[in-house]
Amino acid sequence: MVRTTNRRTQTSRPWPECQREGNMGTVVHTCRSRIVREEGPTRKAIIEGFPGEVRYGVHGGIKKFYGIEPREEHAATLDHMVTAIAA
């Protein structure tokens, strides 16, 4: 059972009770994905409900900073995060 703690009263209540009291918003989406490490810094993300995969790795200054030379360069996780926030 998932439990949550109310910081003001320091009481612990089961998750559904907390949600009924209006302390939490309604969940509108749950992302289901998994990350698979391939070789070195290269990883792929499989996101449920979407075909294919998203590949992550290192390039440019990032590979220089870590002192590695990947077999193939890919956008870093940071590149995807910055792009998503800027959208």
Backbone atoms as SQL, in Angstrom:
CREATE TABLE atoms (id INTEGER PRIMARY KEY, chain TEXT, resi INTEGER, resn TEXT, atom TEXT, x REAL, y REAL, z REAL);
INSERT INTO atoms VALUES
  (1, 'A', 1, 'MET', 'N', 0.845, -1.178, 0.000),
  (2, 'A', 1, 'MET', 'CA', 0.000, 0.000, 0.000),
  (3, 'A', 1, 'MET', 'C', 0.888, 1.237, 0.000),
  (4, 'A', 2, 'VAL', 'N', 0.557, 2.215, -0.812),
  (5, 'A', 2, 'VAL', 'CA', 1.282, 3.481, -0.840),
  (6, 'A', 2, 'VAL', 'C', 0.722, 4.372, 0.257),
  (7, 'A', 3, 'ARG', 'N', 1.626, 4.997, 0.997),
  (8, 'A', 3, 'ARG', 'CA', 1.198, 5.894, 2.066),
  (9, 'A', 3, 'ARG', 'C', 1.806, 7.267, 1.815),
  (10, 'A', 4, 'THR', 'N', 1.166, 8.282, 2.338),
  (11, 'A', 4, 'THR', 'CA', 1.679, 9.638, 2.212),
  (12, 'A', 4, 'THR', 'C', 1.646, 10.300, 3.584),
  (13, 'A', 5, 'THR', 'N', 2.535, 11.245, 3.803),
  (14, 'A', 5, 'THR', 'CA', 2.602, 11.936, 5.086),
  (15, 'A', 5, 'THR', 'C', 2.236, 13.395, 4.885),
  (16, 'A', 6, 'ASN', 'N', 1.326, 13.887, 5.721),
  (17, 'A', 6, 'ASN', 'CA', 0.955, 15.291, 5.706),
  (18, 'A', 6, 'ASN', 'C', 1.971, 16.019, 6.575),
  (19, 'A', 7, 'ARG', 'N', 2.771, 16.904, 5.999),
  (20, 'A', 7, 'ARG', 'CA', 3.846, 17.570, 6.741),
  (21, 'A', 7, 'ARG', 'C', 3.326, 18.466, 7.861),
  (22, 'A', 8, 'ARG', 'N', 2.139, 19.031, 7.683),
  (23, 'A', 8, 'ARG', 'CA', 1.614, 19.923, 8.715),
  (24, 'A', 8, 'ARG', 'C', 1.229, 19.159, 9.978),
  (25, 'A', 9, 'THR', 'N', 0.606, 18.016, 9.811),
  (26, 'A', 9, 'THR', 'CA', 0.127, 17.280, 10.992),
  (27, 'A', 9, 'THR', 'C', 0.977, 16.062, 11.312),
  (28, 'A', 10, 'GLN', 'N', 1.925, 15.729, 10.405),
  (29, 'A', 10, 'GLN', 'CA', 2.777, 14.554, 10.559),
  (30, 'A', 10, 'GLN', 'C', 1.967, 13.272, 10.745),
  (31, 'A', 11, 'THR', 'N', 0.842, 13.181, 10.062),
  (32, 'A', 11, 'THR', 'CA', 0.044, 11.962, 10.107),
  (33, 'A', 11, 'THR', 'C', 0.231, 11.214, 8.803),
  (34, 'A', 12, 'SER', 'N', 0.146, 9.925, 8.881),
  (35, 'A', 12, 'SER', 'CA', 0.311, 9.094, 7.694),
  (36, 'A', 12, 'SER', 'C', -1.035, 8.486, 7.344),
  (37, 'A', 13, 'ARG', 'N', -1.439, 8.628, 6.062),
  (38, 'A', 13, 'ARG', 'CA', -2.728, 8.113, 5.620),
  (39, 'A', 13, 'ARG', 'C', -2.549, 7.322, 4.337),
  (40, 'A', 14, 'PRO', 'N', -3.372, 6.338, 4.084),
  (41, 'A', 14, 'PRO', 'CA', -3.290, 5.601, 2.821),
  (42, 'A', 14, 'PRO', 'C', -3.522, 6.530, 1.642),
  (43, 'A', 15, 'TRP', 'N', -2.915, 6.228, 0.507),
  (44, 'A', 15, 'TRP', 'CA', -2.996, 7.051, -0.701),
  (45, 'A', 15, 'TRP', 'C', -4.420, 7.410, -1.106),
  (46, 'A', 16, 'PRO', 'N', -5.348, 6.458, -1.255),
  (47, 'A', 16, 'PRO', 'CA', -6.698, 6.835, -1.714),
  (48, 'A', 16, 'PRO', 'C', -7.369, 7.860, -0.806),
  (49, 'A', 17, 'GLU', 'N', -7.164, 7.760, 0.505),
  (50, 'A', 17, 'GLU', 'CA', -7.774, 8.710, 1.438),
  (51, 'A', 17, 'GLU', 'C', -7.243, 10.125, 1.179),
  (52, 'A', 18, 'CYS', 'N', -5.970, 10.244, 0.982),
  (53, 'A', 18, 'CYS', 'CA', -5.352, 11.548, 0.714),
  (54, 'A', 18, 'CYS', 'C', -5.919, 12.137, -0.567),
  (55, 'A', 19, 'GLN', 'N', -6.075, 11.302, -1.588),
  (56, 'A', 19, 'GLN', 'CA', -6.588, 11.782, -2.867),
  (57, 'A', 19, 'GLN', 'C', -8.037, 12.234, -2.737),
  (58, 'A', 20, 'ARG', 'N', -8.845, 11.515, -1.964),
  (59, 'A', 20, 'ARG', 'CA', -10.250, 11.894, -1.780),
  (60, 'A', 20, 'ARG', 'C', -10.379, 13.235, -1.082),
  (61, 'A', 21, 'GLU', 'N', -9.445, 13.560, -0.196),
  (62, 'A', 21, 'GLU', 'CA', -9.520, 14.812, 0.540),
  (63, 'A', 21, 'GLU', 'C', -9.108, 16.021, -0.304),
  (64, 'A', 22, 'GLY', 'N', -8.675, 15.793, -1.532),
  (65, 'A', 22, 'GLY', 'CA', -8.337, 16.899, -2.417),
  (66, 'A', 22, 'GLY', 'C', -6.923, 17.415, -2.274),
  (67, 'A', 23, 'ASN', 'N', -6.053, 16.678, -1.590),
  (68, 'A', 23, 'ASN', 'CA', -4.672, 17.123, -1.449),
  (69, 'A', 23, 'ASN', 'C', -3.846, 16.906, -2.709),
  (70, 'A', 24, 'MET', 'N', -4.327, 16.058, -3.599),
  (71, 'A', 24, 'MET', 'CA', -3.594, 15.748, -4.822),
  (72, 'A', 24, 'MET', 'C', -4.514, 16.018, -6.011),
  (73, 'A', 25, 'GLY', 'N', -3.911, 16.410, -7.134),
  (74, 'A', 25, 'GLY', 'CA', -4.693, 16.594, -8.342),
  (75, 'A', 25, 'GLY', 'C', -5.011, 15.251, -8.974),
  (76, 'A', 26, 'THR', 'N', -5.811, 15.272, -10.005),
  (77, 'A', 26, 'THR', 'CA', -6.164, 14.058, -10.727),
  (78, 'A', 26, 'THR', 'C', -5.028, 13.690, -11.672),
  (79, 'A', 27, 'VAL', 'N', -4.629, 12.437, -11.660),
  (80, 'A', 27, 'VAL', 'CA', -3.590, 11.968, -12.568),
  (81, 'A', 27, 'VAL', 'C', -4.169, 11.939, -13.977),
  (82, 'A', 28, 'VAL', 'N', -3.524, 12.620, -14.909),
  (83, 'A', 28, 'VAL', 'CA', -4.023, 12.659, -16.280),
  (84, 'A', 28, 'VAL', 'C', -3.177, 11.817, -17.225),
  (85, 'A', 29, 'HIS', 'N', -1.966, 11.470, -16.807),
  (86, 'A', 29, 'HIS', 'CA', -1.109, 10.646, -17.658),
  (87, 'A', 29, 'HIS', 'C', -0.029, 9.982, -16.820),
  (88, 'A', 30, 'THR', 'N', 0.278, 8.755, -17.136),
  (89, 'A', 30, 'THR', 'CA', 1.406, 8.055, -16.536),
  (90, 'A', 30, 'THR', 'C', 2.309, 7.593, -17.670),
  (91, 'A', 31, 'CYS', 'N', 3.536, 8.041, -17.669),
  (92, 'A', 31, 'CYS', 'CA', 4.496, 7.645, -18.696),
  (93, 'A', 31, 'CYS', 'C', 5.063, 6.283, -18.340),
  (94, 'A', 32, 'ARG', 'N', 4.971, 5.368, -19.276),
  (95, 'A', 32, 'ARG', 'CA', 5.541, 4.041, -19.078),
  (96, 'A', 32, 'ARG', 'C', 6.637, 3.845, -20.117),
  (97, 'A', 33, 'SER', 'N', 7.866, 3.782, -19.642),
  (98, 'A', 33, 'SER', 'CA', 8.998, 3.633, -20.549),
  (99, 'A', 33, 'SER', 'C', 10.093, 2.845, -19.858),
  (100, 'A', 34, 'ARG', 'N', 11.048, 2.405, -20.645),
  (101, 'A', 34, 'ARG', 'CA', 12.205, 1.745, -20.057),
  (102, 'A', 34, 'ARG', 'C', 13.440, 2.170, -20.832),
  (103, 'A', 35, 'ILE', 'N', 14.564, 2.181, -20.152),
  (104, 'A', 35, 'ILE', 'CA', 15.838, 2.564, -20.740),
  (105, 'A', 35, 'ILE', 'C', 16.721, 1.315, -20.799),
  (106, 'A', 36, 'VAL', 'N', 17.329, 1.104, -21.959),
  (107, 'A', 36, 'VAL', 'CA', 18.219, -0.043, -22.136),
  (108, 'A', 36, 'VAL', 'C', 19.596, 0.488, -22.518),
  (109, 'A', 37, 'ARG', 'N', 20.611, 0.143, -21.716),
  (110, 'A', 37, 'ARG', 'CA', 21.977, 0.549, -22.041),
  (111, 'A', 37, 'ARG', 'C', 22.499, -0.391, -23.120),
  (112, 'A', 38, 'GLU', 'N', 23.022, 0.186, -24.182),
  (113, 'A', 38, 'GLU', 'CA', 23.539, -0.617, -25.282),
  (114, 'A', 38, 'GLU', 'C', 25.043, -0.823, -25.140),
  (115, 'A', 39, 'GLU', 'N', 25.813, 0.206, -25.408),
  (116, 'A', 39, 'GLU', 'CA', 27.271, 0.108, -25.318),
  (117, 'A', 39, 'GLU', 'C', 27.808, 1.444, -24.850),
  (118, 'A', 40, 'GLY', 'N', 28.660, 1.437, -23.844),
  (119, 'A', 40, 'GLY', 'CA', 29.214, 2.687, -23.316),
  (120, 'A', 40, 'GLY', 'C', 28.103, 3.626, -22.888),
  (121, 'A', 41, 'PRO', 'N', 28.132, 4.868, -23.381),
  (122, 'A', 41, 'PRO', 'CA', 27.116, 5.833, -22.964),
  (123, 'A', 41, 'PRO', 'C', 25.826, 5.768, -23.792),
  (124, 'A', 42, 'THR', 'N', 25.774, 4.872, -24.764),
  (125, 'A', 42, 'THR', 'CA', 24.610, 4.809, -25.643),
  (126, 'A', 42, 'THR', 'C', 23.476, 4.029, -24.985),
  (127, 'A', 43, 'ARG', 'N', 22.279, 4.667, -24.974),
  (128, 'A', 43, 'ARG', 'CA', 21.093, 4.052, -24.381),
  (129, 'A', 43, 'ARG', 'C', 19.927, 4.236, -25.337),
  (130, 'A', 44, 'LYS', 'N', 18.932, 3.397, -25.185),
  (131, 'A', 44, 'LYS', 'CA', 17.713, 3.596, -25.970),
  (132, 'A', 44, 'LYS', 'C', 16.532, 3.572, -25.013),
  (133, 'A', 45, 'ALA', 'N', 15.562, 4.404, -25.316),
  (134, 'A', 45, 'ALA', 'CA', 14.338, 4.461, -24.527),
  (135, 'A', 45, 'ALA', 'C', 13.218, 3.861, -25.354),
  (136, 'A', 46, 'ILE', 'N', 12.465, 2.985, -24.737),
  (137, 'A', 46, 'ILE', 'CA', 11.277, 2.429, -25.363),
  (138, 'A', 46, 'ILE', 'C', 10.093, 3.017, -24.606),
  (139, 'A', 47, 'ILE', 'N', 9.241, 3.762, -25.315),
  (140, 'A', 47, 'ILE', 'CA', 8.123, 4.454, -24.682),
  (141, 'A', 47, 'ILE', 'C', 6.833, 3.770, -25.094),
  (142, 'A', 48, 'GLU', 'N', 6.102, 3.277, -24.088),
  (143, 'A', 48, 'GLU', 'CA', 4.863, 2.546, -24.352),
  (144, 'A', 48, 'GLU', 'C', 3.892, 3.394, -25.154),
  (145, 'A', 49, 'GLY', 'N', 3.315, 2.793, -26.179),
  (146, 'A', 49, 'GLY', 'CA', 2.320, 3.474, -26.990),
  (147, 'A', 49, 'GLY', 'C', 2.889, 4.171, -28.211),
  (148, 'A', 50, 'PHE', 'N', 4.225, 4.140, -28.368),
  (149, 'A', 50, 'PHE', 'CA', 4.857, 4.778, -29.514),
  (150, 'A', 50, 'PHE', 'C', 5.771, 3.774, -30.200),
  (151, 'A', 51, 'PRO', 'N', 5.776, 3.778, -31.534),
  (152, 'A', 51, 'PRO', 'CA', 6.641, 2.839, -32.244),
  (153, 'A', 51, 'PRO', 'C', 8.103, 3.279, -32.169),
  (154, 'A', 52, 'GLY', 'N', 8.986, 2.353, -32.338),
  (155, 'A', 52, 'GLY', 'CA', 10.405, 2.679, -32.389),
  (156, 'A', 52, 'GLY', 'C', 11.005, 2.954, -31.032),
  (157, 'A', 53, 'GLU', 'N', 12.121, 3.655, -31.050),
  (158, 'A', 53, 'GLU', 'CA', 12.860, 3.941, -29.831),
  (159, 'A', 53, 'GLU', 'C', 13.509, 5.314, -29.938),
  (160, 'A', 54, 'VAL', 'N', 13.875, 5.866, -28.803),
  (161, 'A', 54, 'VAL', 'CA', 14.597, 7.135, -28.746),
  (162, 'A', 54, 'VAL', 'C', 16.000, 6.795, -28.272),
  (163, 'A', 55, 'ARG', 'N', 17.005, 7.242, -29.009),
  (164, 'A', 55, 'ARG', 'CA', 18.386, 6.920, -28.650),
  (165, 'A', 55, 'ARG', 'C', 19.047, 8.119, -27.971),
  (166, 'A', 56, 'TYR', 'N', 19.843, 7.832, -26.959),
  (167, 'A', 56, 'TYR', 'CA', 20.578, 8.838, -26.210),
  (168, 'A', 56, 'TYR', 'C', 22.052, 8.469, -26.210),
  (169, 'A', 57, 'GLY', 'N', 22.902, 9.456, -26.084),
  (170, 'A', 57, 'GLY', 'CA', 24.332, 9.197, -26.006),
  (171, 'A', 57, 'GLY', 'C', 25.071, 10.462, -25.643),
  (172, 'A', 58, 'VAL', 'N', 26.239, 10.623, -26.240),
  (173, 'A', 58, 'VAL', 'CA', 27.042, 11.823, -26.009),
  (174, 'A', 58, 'VAL', 'C', 27.571, 12.334, -27.346),
  (175, 'A', 59, 'HIS', 'N', 27.994, 13.592, -27.346),
  (176, 'A', 59, 'HIS', 'CA', 28.547, 14.226, -28.539),
  (177, 'A', 59, 'HIS', 'C', 29.306, 15.462, -28.113),
  (178, 'A', 60, 'GLY', 'N', 30.059, 16.038, -29.016),
  (179, 'A', 60, 'GLY', 'CA', 30.724, 17.322, -28.808),
  (180, 'A', 60, 'GLY', 'C', 31.407, 17.499, -27.472),
  (181, 'A', 61, 'GLY', 'N', 31.059, 18.596, -26.817),
  (182, 'A', 61, 'GLY', 'CA', 31.678, 18.941, -25.537),
  (183, 'A', 61, 'GLY', 'C', 31.408, 17.927, -24.443),
  (184, 'A', 62, 'ILE', 'N', 30.299, 17.225, -24.530),
  (185, 'A', 62, 'ILE', 'CA', 29.967, 16.239, -23.494),
  (186, 'A', 62, 'ILE', 'C', 30.943, 15.072, -23.555),
  (187, 'A', 63, 'LYS', 'N', 31.215, 14.570, -24.760),
  (188, 'A', 63, 'LYS', 'CA', 32.157, 13.448, -24.864),
  (189, 'A', 63, 'LYS', 'C', 33.564, 13.904, -24.489),
  (190, 'A', 64, 'LYS', 'N', 33.908, 15.169, -24.817),
  (191, 'A', 64, 'LYS', 'CA', 35.215, 15.698, -24.428),
  (192, 'A', 64, 'LYS', 'C', 35.321, 15.793, -22.907),
  (193, 'A', 65, 'PHE', 'N', 34.255, 16.284, -22.261),
  (194, 'A', 65, 'PHE', 'CA', 34.250, 16.415, -20.800),
  (195, 'A', 65, 'PHE', 'C', 34.479, 15.064, -20.126),
  (196, 'A', 66, 'TYR', 'N', 33.790, 14.027, -20.615),
  (197, 'A', 66, 'TYR', 'CA', 33.910, 12.699, -20.018),
  (198, 'A', 66, 'TYR', 'C', 35.112, 11.913, -20.549),
  (199, 'A', 67, 'GLY', 'N', 35.764, 12.429, -21.573),
  (200, 'A', 67, 'GLY', 'CA', 36.939, 11.764, -22.109),
  (201, 'A', 67, 'GLY', 'C', 36.633, 10.423, -22.759),
  (202, 'A', 68, 'ILE', 'N', 35.522, 10.362, -23.482),
  (203, 'A', 68, 'ILE', 'CA', 35.140, 9.113, -24.147),
  (204, 'A', 68, 'ILE', 'C', 34.907, 9.363, -25.623),
  (205, 'A', 69, 'GLU', 'N', 35.042, 8.317, -26.404),
  (206, 'A', 69, 'GLU', 'CA', 34.785, 8.392, -27.838),
  (207, 'A', 69, 'GLU', 'C', 33.805, 7.286, -28.193),
  (208, 'A', 70, 'PRO', 'N', 32.501, 7.628, -28.270),
  (209, 'A', 70, 'PRO', 'CA', 31.506, 6.603, -28.577),
  (210, 'A', 70, 'PRO', 'C', 31.639, 6.123, -30.015),
  (211, 'A', 71, 'ARG', 'N', 31.187, 4.928, -30.264),
  (212, 'A', 71, 'ARG', 'CA', 31.185, 4.393, -31.622),
  (213, 'A', 71, 'ARG', 'C', 30.328, 5.276, -32.533),
  (214, 'A', 72, 'GLU', 'N', 29.223, 5.764, -31.993),
  (215, 'A', 72, 'GLU', 'CA', 28.286, 6.601, -32.746),
  (216, 'A', 72, 'GLU', 'C', 27.789, 7.711, -31.818),
  (217, 'A', 73, 'GLU', 'N', 27.734, 8.942, -32.312),
  (218, 'A', 73, 'GLU', 'CA', 27.257, 10.054, -31.493),
  (219, 'A', 73, 'GLU', 'C', 25.736, 10.143, -31.556),
  (220, 'A', 74, 'HIS', 'N', 25.142, 10.467, -30.411),
  (221, 'A', 74, 'HIS', 'CA', 23.691, 10.676, -30.315),
  (222, 'A', 74, 'HIS', 'C', 23.439, 11.890, -29.442),
  (223, 'A', 75, 'ALA', 'N', 22.266, 12.466, -29.591),
  (224, 'A', 75, 'ALA', 'CA', 21.875, 13.563, -28.710),
  (225, 'A', 75, 'ALA', 'C', 21.890, 13.069, -27.262),
  (226, 'A', 76, 'ALA', 'N', 22.320, 13.938, -26.369),
  (227, 'A', 76, 'ALA', 'CA', 22.366, 13.596, -24.949),
  (228, 'A', 76, 'ALA', 'C', 20.984, 13.791, -24.317),
  (229, 'A', 77, 'THR', 'N', 20.798, 13.199, -23.166),
  (230, 'A', 77, 'THR', 'CA', 19.558, 13.375, -22.423),
  (231, 'A', 77, 'THR', 'C', 19.272, 14.861, -22.227),
  (232, 'A', 78, 'LEU', 'N', 20.306, 15.624, -21.918),
  (233, 'A', 78, 'LEU', 'CA', 20.162, 17.068, -21.718),
  (234, 'A', 78, 'LEU', 'C', 19.605, 17.759, -22.962),
  (235, 'A', 79, 'ASP', 'N', 20.044, 17.342, -24.144),
  (236, 'A', 79, 'ASP', 'CA', 19.532, 17.930, -25.386),
  (237, 'A', 79, 'ASP', 'C', 18.019, 17.743, -25.497),
  (238, 'A', 80, 'HIS', 'N', 17.539, 16.555, -25.162),
  (239, 'A', 80, 'HIS', 'CA', 16.105, 16.273, -25.233),
  (240, 'A', 80, 'HIS', 'C', 15.329, 17.089, -24.196),
  (241, 'A', 81, 'MET', 'N', 15.893, 17.211, -22.988),
  (242, 'A', 81, 'MET', 'CA', 15.203, 17.962, -21.932),
  (243, 'A', 81, 'MET', 'C', 15.095, 19.436, -22.303),
  (244, 'A', 82, 'VAL', 'N', 16.174, 20.042, -22.771),
  (245, 'A', 82, 'VAL', 'CA', 16.169, 21.464, -23.131),
  (246, 'A', 82, 'VAL', 'C', 15.192, 21.707, -24.288),
  (247, 'A', 83, 'THR', 'N', 15.196, 20.822, -25.259),
  (248, 'A', 83, 'THR', 'CA', 14.284, 20.968, -26.400),
  (249, 'A', 83, 'THR', 'C', 12.831, 20.874, -25.962),
  (250, 'A', 84, 'ALA', 'N', 12.530, 19.927, -25.072),
  (251, 'A', 84, 'ALA', 'CA', 11.153, 19.769, -24.597),
  (252, 'A', 84, 'ALA', 'C', 10.690, 20.993, -23.806),
  (253, 'A', 85, 'ILE', 'N', 11.567, 21.547, -23.006),
  (254, 'A', 85, 'ILE', 'CA', 11.196, 22.717, -22.217),
  (255, 'A', 85, 'ILE', 'C', 11.010, 23.937, -23.114),
  (256, 'A', 86, 'ALA', 'N', 11.826, 24.042, -24.152),
  (257, 'A', 86, 'ALA', 'CA', 11.745, 25.190, -25.051),
  (258, 'A', 86, 'ALA', 'C', 10.532, 25.132, -25.975),
  (259, 'A', 87, 'ALA', 'N', 9.975, 23.957, -26.151),
  (260, 'A', 87, 'ALA', 'CA', 8.848, 23.793, -27.088),
  (261, 'A', 87, 'ALA', 'C', 7.611, 24.542, -26.653);
